[in-house]
């Protein structure tokens, strides 16, 4: 016998750091039952008792037809409990329920204001928009950010106004403060004008550090900082001017649309960066791809393919596998930009953001911004490709040049 049911899944008392894993587990069960398109987006709340509640349910206006529900619901409950407990790394309360849609007594939980389809785990259709996807950010502890942001904003403004810096270490500190301002703003002040100041400071600090680290020791060069030009002596070799800092600087310069920084960074020789740190060779192929795209996009393709091949698990020697996977997922995005393929760019953006989340969700209070995907979104915008993915890992104020 078949019945029309309003279905819901609720998880209480789970570890909020494991929310993404729990969602993955639930969606996997729903997908195997062919129910992914029936359920709505996950809601996060916290009860008066302090316990976290995660829930999803079917469209209150469209019940689901279930055969032998008296057998199916207990089996689904058992499967969901096992999957959620494993994802959570321990026991928590899992409730799967089905309310009779024909009995005239729907539970309160079936009436969802603003219900929107799940579609897949976190790629969802926004009302009134065509195929807008969303990738949720990993859980962030935002305590005290409203106090920390003003302090670091003032620190950054003070250091950019002068005097100094007098050495590479002070440049690195400016970049660190700028990155903190950007991370804090991404959580509590996503349209703060300080975002533009901070991203430019990261780009300028990185380019200055690389220039000073790659020149002849003691030779004086001119670097950019804020609206000033500062003369400093080169200090090489040192451990600050490596390929990772180059990449971070390039991403920040793309987001800031800072052509002077991009020009400085494009002239940094590989041997100087290799002397500063030992990293897998795919980083250098990616560097060549980014530099090539700036002047001749088509010429970037062989370098992109090289970066993809060299970042395969069997070809890498250093770095956490999930970190390498996060880098690997970014590279195809640039291929889509070369070919001006809007749909594949956005699909690959979703994949890159998920890979970023997969690594950073277990790495502590970092990774709040996905710098590589964000930088390529800025490129996409400037190339006329619409960014049709929403995520707190991205900063639309930078993408859209607001």
Beta strands, then each sheet from edge to edge (+ up, - down):
strand 1: 2-12
strand 2: 43-46
strand 3: 52-57
strand 4: 64-67
strand 5: 93-100
strand 6: 133-134
strand 7: 220-225
strand 8: 228-233
strand 9: 389-390
sheet 1: 2+ 3- 1+ 4-
sheet 2: 2+ 3- 1+ 5-
sheet 3: 6+ 9+
sheet 4: 7+ 8-
end
